């Protein structure tokens, strides 16, 4: 079985500007892969090329085994795309909207089962214009998965969500992955990438500058720990690769340590280092 996405030397040039500069990427089938990067890094351009919506200047790209630049309608029916902003038929109900989009596919899922899957059964008869932002986003996902896609593109799926709505949406995405759907996620929320992604890649200046699991990205797992504690002489900070040893030595003889904490670099710390914006 081919990988879901295989990219080698991907390049996209505009007059006076290189948006994507020799990017390499591989995504396994069935995994959640997150693309991270600042605005202007090349994320959106890369995703649009993979979706077949933008031509590349150079390089090789295969998505579900086909070149997105030349693949046809049958290939497109194997994709689900959830854009960051989407226009909808606001006057239609949730059920009517999903049924309408189901007609675009030869073998769609049952519309009402999809409505249930995205947690909108109680809103099935409600007009889309009356839904909350989080509920509308669930409609977007319903439309993205109605055609039984093998690969779903999620572009900044929870922008503008309150914390509760984001957590609910994360649960929906996790449910999709249990069914073997491959998901390519772009997000500015690092906690979202850490909660959902099997692997992440950081793009800066049109190139992948680091790739790995959220726990190991940029050497995070092996980075020095910071041990902080307080005693009669004040607050102390020590950076070490062996925090357990330090704590054992400090607490020898039953010595009590106030305010003891052990921390390693967060995903945000590593990300800011990789894109060159760490203060």
MIRO-609200 format. One line per field, with one value per residue: residue in three letters; x, y, z of N, C-alpha, C in turn. Coordinates in steps of 0.1 Angstrom, whole numbers. Layout:
BEGIN
nutor <- c(ALA_...) $
n_c1 <- c(X_...) $
n_c2 <- c(Y_...) $
n_c3 <- c(Z_...) $
ca_c1 <- c(X_...) $
ca_c2 <- c(Y_...) $
ca_c3 <- c(Z_...) $
c_c1 <- c(X_...) $
c_c2 <- c(Y_...) $
c_c3 <- c(Z_...) $
REM end
This chain:
BEGIN
nutor <- c(UNK_UNK_UNK_UNK_UNK_UNK_UNK_UNK_UNK_UNK_UNK_UNK_UNK_UNK_UNK_UNK_UNK_UNK_UNK_UNK_UNK_UNK_UNK_UNK_UNK_UNK_UNK_UNK_UNK_UNK_UNK_UNK_UNK_UNK_UNK_UNK_UNK_UNK_UNK_UNK_UNK_UNK_UNK_UNK_UNK_UNK_UNK_UNK_UNK_UNK_UNK_UNK_UNK_UNK_UNK_UNK_UNK_UNK_UNK_UNK_UNK_UNK_UNK_UNK_UNK_UNK_UNK_UNK_UNK_UNK_UNK_UNK_UNK_UNK_UNK_UNK_UNK_UNK_UNK_UNK_UNK_UNK_UNK_UNK_UNK_UNK_UNK_UNK_UNK_UNK_UNK_UNK_UNK_UNK_UNK_UNK_UNK_UNK_UNK_UNK_UNK_UNK_UNK_UNK_UNK_UNK_UNK_UNK_UNK_UNK_UNK_UNK_UNK_UNK_UNK_UNK_UNK_UNK_UNK_UNK_UNK_UNK_UNK_UNK_UNK_UNK_UNK_UNK_UNK_UNK_UNK_UNK_UNK_UNK_UNK_UNK_UNK_UNK_UNK_UNK_UNK_UNK_UNK_UNK_UNK_UNK_UNK_UNK_UNK_UNK_UNK_UNK_UNK_UNK_UNK_UNK_UNK_UNK_UNK_UNK_UNK_UNK_UNK_UNK_UNK_UNK_UNK_UNK_UNK_UNK_UNK_UNK_UNK_UNK_UNK_UNK_UNK_UNK_UNK_UNK_UNK_UNK_UNK_UNK_UNK_UNK_UNK_UNK_UNK_UNK_UNK_UNK_UNK_UNK_UNK_UNK_UNK_UNK_UNK_UNK_UNK_UNK_UNK_UNK_UNK_UNK_UNK_UNK_UNK_UNK_UNK_UNK_UNK_UNK_UNK_UNK_UNK_UNK_UNK_UNK_UNK_UNK_UNK_UNK_UNK_UNK_UNK_UNK_UNK_UNK_UNK_UNK_UNK_UNK_UNK_UNK_UNK_UNK_UNK_UNK_UNK_UNK_UNK_UNK_UNK_UNK_UNK_UNK_UNK_UNK_UNK_UNK_UNK_UNK_UNK_UNK_UNK_UNK_UNK_UNK_UNK_UNK_UNK_UNK_UNK_UNK_UNK_UNK_UNK_UNK_UNK_UNK_UNK_UNK_UNK_UNK_UNK_UNK_UNK) $
n_c1 <- c(8_6_20_0_7_33_61_86_112_95_84_73_70_65_63_92_91_95_75_73_101_117_106_102_82_64_35_19_-6_-36_-27_-27_-15_2_7_28_36_46_26_28_48_45_27_-1_1_14_-5_-26_-15_-13_-40_-47_-54_-37_-10_23_57_80_94_82_51_28_-4_-24_-14_-15_-7_-14_-16_-25_-45_-78_-115_-123_-102_-104_-128_-120_-110_-114_-122_-119_-122_-107_-124_-158_-184_-219_-251_-271_-299_-308_-316_-296_-297_-308_-287_-265_-276_-279_-252_-243_-253_-234_-216_-207_-209_-219_-218_-245_-265_-278_-266_-241_-246_-252_-228_-212_-223_-247_-273_-296_-298_-306_-328_-325_-320_-290_-280_-287_-271_-244_-210_-192_-209_-215_-190_-189_-208_-193_-173_-189_-197_-173_-167_-187_-184_-170_-141_-106_-86_-84_-83_-78_-81_-69_-90_-103_-103_-112_-129_-144_-129_-143_-158_-136_-125_-145_-146_-121_-126_-143_-125_-107_-124_-127_-102_-101_-114_-97_-92_-70_-56_-47_-36_-37_-26_-25_-26_-7_-12_-33_-22_-5_-24_-38_-21_-3_22_42_52_73_72_92_100_94_104_107_117_119_108_87_74_50_62_89_98_123_143_131_124_149_159_174_163_147_152_137_137_132_148_162_180_169_156_164_178_184_198_196_204_197_174_162_183_194_173_173_197_194_174_185_188_163_156_135_120_109_84_92_99_99_107_105_114_85_62_57_80_100_90_91_119_126_115_128_120_122_124) $
n_c2 <- c(-12_22_52_78_104_116_135_152_175_197_227_260_288_324_355_371_359_330_306_279_259_235_214_184_156_130_111_87_62_64_80_109_139_168_201_226_261_295_323_327_309_288_268_268_270_246_227_234_226_199_192_196_220_240_246_232_245_229_197_166_150_129_119_98_79_92_118_150_171_163_144_130_133_110_105_129_124_108_124_145_178_203_235_266_287_286_288_285_269_287_289_263_233_214_186_187_200_182_160_171_175_148_138_144_123_90_68_76_81_73_100_108_92_104_129_122_112_135_147_162_154_163_188_184_193_220_253_261_286_293_280_277_288_266_245_249_244_217_209_215_195_173_175_172_145_130_117_93_97_89_104_133_168_193_225_248_241_248_275_304_290_285_272_249_241_235_213_194_192_181_155_145_144_125_103_99_90_65_50_46_68_90_120_153_180_215_239_266_263_249_232_218_204_188_173_159_149_123_126_155_183_210_239_264_292_280_254_222_222_206_174_150_131_148_146_142_161_182_173_173_154_146_168_191_191_214_221_234_248_258_269_276_295_308_309_284_273_247_232_201_168_148_148_133_123_147_156_135_139_164_160_144_127_134_160_188_203_232_243_227_219_202_206_202_214_229_220_244_259_246_248_276_280_266_280_303_324_325_343) $
n_c3 <- c(0_-9_5_21_14_-6_-10_-28_-31_-35_-50_-53_-71_-73_-90_-81_-56_-35_-25_-16_-11_-21_-6_13_22_39_45_64_57_75_96_118_107_114_101_110_114_109_97_62_58_40_43_35_7_2_10_-7_-32_-28_-26_-52_-61_-68_-90_-91_-92_-95_-86_-71_-64_-48_-41_-24_-42_-67_-90_-79_-96_-120_-116_-118_-116_-102_-84_-69_-55_-35_-16_13_21_43_46_60_61_51_28_31_25_40_45_43_62_86_79_53_40_42_29_3_-5_-4_-28_-47_-48_-58_-41_-13_23_46_49_74_92_91_101_127_135_136_157_156_156_171_160_134_120_121_107_90_93_118_136_161_160_164_159_132_122_126_107_84_86_84_57_46_50_39_15_19_24_19_27_46_45_69_75_97_117_142_146_163_180_213_243_252_229_212_224_221_194_189_199_179_157_166_167_139_132_143_124_104_87_70_81_74_90_95_117_141_167_192_213_202_181_196_210_190_168_153_142_135_114_110_92_78_60_36_37_53_85_107_119_134_162_184_209_205_188_174_191_216_236_246_256_280_314_335_368_396_428_463_492_524_516_494_460_436_405_383_354_338_325_341_360_381_396_405_422_441_453_464_482_501_532_541_536_531_503_491_467_445_412_381_348_312_279_264_237_224_231_217_191_186_187_164_143_146_163_190_220) $
ca_c1 <- c(0_14_18_-10_13_48_65_100_116_83_88_63_76_57_73_99_89_95_66_77_114_124_100_100_71_57_24_15_-20_-42_-22_-30_-2_0_17_29_45_41_20_38_58_43_17_-13_5_17_-17_-34_-9_-16_-54_-49_-60_-26_1_36_67_89_93_73_40_18_-14_-32_-8_-17_-2_-26_-17_-32_-55_-92_-126_-124_-93_-109_-138_-114_-105_-123_-115_-126_-115_-107_-137_-166_-198_-229_-265_-276_-313_-311_-313_-284_-300_-309_-273_-257_-282_-275_-238_-242_-257_-222_-207_-213_-212_-218_-223_-258_-265_-282_-255_-230_-251_-251_-213_-206_-229_-257_-286_-306_-299_-308_-339_-323_-313_-275_-277_-290_-261_-233_-198_-187_-219_-213_-178_-193_-214_-182_-167_-199_-196_-159_-165_-199_-181_-161_-127_-95_-77_-92_-75_-84_-73_-73_-104_-109_-100_-124_-137_-141_-122_-152_-160_-124_-123_-155_-141_-110_-131_-148_-114_-102_-133_-125_-90_-103_-119_-86_-90_-58_-59_-36_-41_-29_-31_-16_-27_2_-19_-42_-13_0_-35_-43_-12_7_35_41_63_74_76_96_106_91_110_105_129_119_97_87_62_50_70_103_102_134_150_124_125_162_164_177_152_150_148_136_134_134_153_164_188_162_152_175_175_195_195_203_199_194_167_160_196_195_163_177_208_189_165_192_186_149_155_123_123_96_83_100_93_108_101_113_108_72_62_58_94_107_85_96_133_127_111_136_113_123_130) $
ca_c2 <- c(0_34_62_87_116_115_148_153_187_205_241_269_302_335_365_378_352_315_302_266_258_222_207_169_152_117_109_73_61_62_88_123_146_182_210_238_271_309_328_330_298_279_257_268_267_232_220_236_218_185_191_197_233_249_239_234_249_218_186_154_149_118_119_85_72_99_132_159_181_157_134_134_134_98_108_139_119_101_134_153_190_212_248_274_295_280_294_274_272_291_287_249_227_206_174_191_204_170_152_177_172_134_135_146_111_77_59_83_75_77_114_109_86_114_140_117_111_148_152_172_148_172_200_180_201_234_259_262_300_294_273_284_286_253_236_251_237_203_207_215_182_163_176_167_131_123_109_82_100_82_115_146_180_202_238_256_237_253_289_311_282_286_260_237_237_229_199_186_190_171_142_142_141_112_93_96_83_51_43_45_79_98_134_163_191_227_246_275_259_238_221_210_194_178_164_151_145_112_133_169_189_225_246_278_297_271_241_215_224_196_165_139_131_160_144_141_171_190_168_177_143_145_182_193_194_225_218_246_246_268_265_288_305_314_300_278_267_239_225_189_157_138_155_124_123_160_156_126_145_175_156_134_129_138_174_192_213_239_248_218_216_197_209_201_224_226_220_258_263_239_254_290_279_261_291_315_335_324_355) $
ca_c3 <- c(0_-10_15_17_7_-8_-17_-30_-37_-39_-51_-59_-72_-78_-94_-70_-43_-35_-14_-12_-16_-20_5_14_31_37_55_63_57_88_107_118_105_115_96_118_108_109_84_51_58_29_47_27_-6_1_11_-20_-42_-25_-29_-66_-64_-72_-97_-85_-102_-96_-76_-73_-54_-50_-30_-26_-53_-79_-90_-77_-107_-132_-112_-122_-107_-93_-73_-60_-47_-24_-6_20_23_53_45_72_60_41_26_32_22_53_46_44_75_86_72_39_35_41_18_-9_-8_-7_-42_-55_-47_-63_-29_-1_35_49_55_88_100_92_110_140_137_139_169_153_154_177_152_120_114_123_96_92_97_133_144_166_151_165_152_117_118_125_94_75_87_78_42_42_51_34_4_24_19_25_32_49_48_78_75_109_120_154_147_168_189_227_248_252_215_207_230_215_180_190_201_166_149_171_162_125_130_146_112_94_79_71_83_73_98_97_129_149_181_194_221_193_174_206_214_179_158_155_138_131_107_111_80_79_48_25_39_65_93_117_118_144_171_193_221_202_178_177_203_228_246_252_260_294_322_345_382_404_442_472_505_533_509_483_449_429_392_377_342_339_318_351_371_392_404_412_433_451_461_471_493_509_547_544_535_524_492_487_453_436_399_370_335_300_269_258_222_220_232_205_178_185_184_151_134_148_170_205_226) $
c_c1 <- c(9_11_7_-5_28_52_80_104_106_87_76_69_65_67_79_97_88_87_70_91_121_119_98_90_66_47_19_-1_-25_-37_-28_-17_-5_11_17_38_38_34_31_49_57_33_6_-10_7_4_-26_-28_-13_-31_-57_-55_-50_-15_14_46_76_87_83_63_31_9_-23_-27_-9_-11_-14_-27_-24_-43_-69_-102_-127_-114_-98_-120_-133_-108_-117_-116_-124_-117_-116_-120_-145_-179_-207_-243_-273_-291_-317_-309_-300_-286_-301_-295_-265_-263_-279_-261_-236_-245_-245_-214_-215_-217_-210_-222_-238_-258_-268_-272_-243_-234_-249_-236_-207_-213_-240_-271_-298_-308_-302_-318_-337_-316_-298_-272_-279_-280_-250_-221_-192_-196_-217_-200_-180_-200_-203_-176_-177_-198_-183_-158_-177_-195_-171_-146_-117_-85_-85_-82_-83_-75_-78_-87_-110_-106_-113_-132_-134_-135_-131_-155_-148_-122_-133_-151_-130_-115_-137_-136_-108_-111_-130_-112_-92_-109_-109_-84_-77_-62_-46_-42_-32_-35_-21_-17_-18_-4_-28_-33_-8_-11_-39_-33_-4_21_32_54_62_79_80_104_106_98_106_118_129_106_98_74_62_59_85_107_113_142_144_126_138_167_166_164_157_144_148_132_137_139_155_173_181_158_164_170_187_190_203_197_195_187_164_172_197_186_167_188_204_181_172_190_172_147_143_126_110_96_91_93_104_101_110_107_95_73_63_72_102_103_91_111_134_124_119_130_113_130_141) $
c_c2 <- c(12_43_71_99_113_127_148_166_196_220_248_283_311_345_372_371_337_311_289_263_245_214_192_166_138_116_95_73_58_71_102_131_161_190_223_248_285_312_331_319_289_268_257_265_252_224_222_228_203_182_192_210_243_241_242_238_237_208_176_154_137_119_107_79_79_113_141_169_176_147_139_133_122_100_118_134_111_110_140_166_199_225_256_282_288_287_282_279_275_288_272_244_219_193_177_193_191_161_157_174_157_130_137_133_99_68_66_76_79_91_115_103_96_125_135_116_124_155_163_166_157_185_197_189_216_240_262_276_302_287_282_281_272_243_237_244_222_199_206_201_172_163_171_152_123_114_97_85_92_92_128_157_189_214_247_253_243_268_296_303_286_272_247_232_230_215_190_182_180_157_137_137_127_101_89_88_68_43_42_57_87_113_143_176_203_235_255_272_247_228_212_199_184_168_154_144_133_118_147_173_204_230_260_281_287_257_235_215_213_187_154_139_144_158_145_153_180_186_171_167_142_158_182_196_206_221_231_242_258_262_278_299_312_304_296_272_259_231_213_178_146_144_146_124_136_160_147_132_156_171_145_138_135_153_178_203_219_243_240_216_210_199_206_211_219_225_235_263_258_246_268_290_275_272_304_327_334_336_351) $
c_c3 <- c(0_2_11_9_6_-16_-17_-37_-42_-39_-58_-59_-78_-82_-82_-56_-44_-23_-8_-19_-13_-8_3_25_28_49_53_63_72_99_106_117_105_109_104_111_109_96_74_50_46_31_37_13_-8_1_-2_-31_-40_-28_-44_-70_-68_-79_-91_-96_-105_-85_-79_-61_-58_-38_-33_-39_-66_-78_-89_-88_-119_-129_-116_-111_-97_-81_-64_-51_-35_-13_1_24_32_53_58_72_49_40_26_28_35_55_47_58_74_78_57_33_32_30_5_-14_-11_-21_-51_-56_-52_-51_-16_11_37_55_69_97_102_102_125_144_142_151_167_151_159_169_137_113_116_111_100_98_112_142_150_157_152_158_137_113_117_112_83_74_81_63_37_42_45_22_7_20_26_32_34_52_57_80_87_114_132_156_152_178_204_232_248_238_209_211_224_201_180_191_187_157_153_167_147_123_134_134_101_85_81_72_82_79_97_108_135_163_184_203_213_186_184_210_203_170_162_152_134_123_108_98_82_66_37_26_52_73_104_115_128_152_179_205_218_192_182_188_216_239_253_257_276_302_331_358_390_418_451_485_513_527_497_472_441_416_387_365_341_330_328_363_383_401_412_424_444_459_469_484_502_524_550_543_526_515_489_473_443_423_390_357_324_290_264_243_217_220_220_192_176_182_169_140_136_155_185_210_236) $
REM end
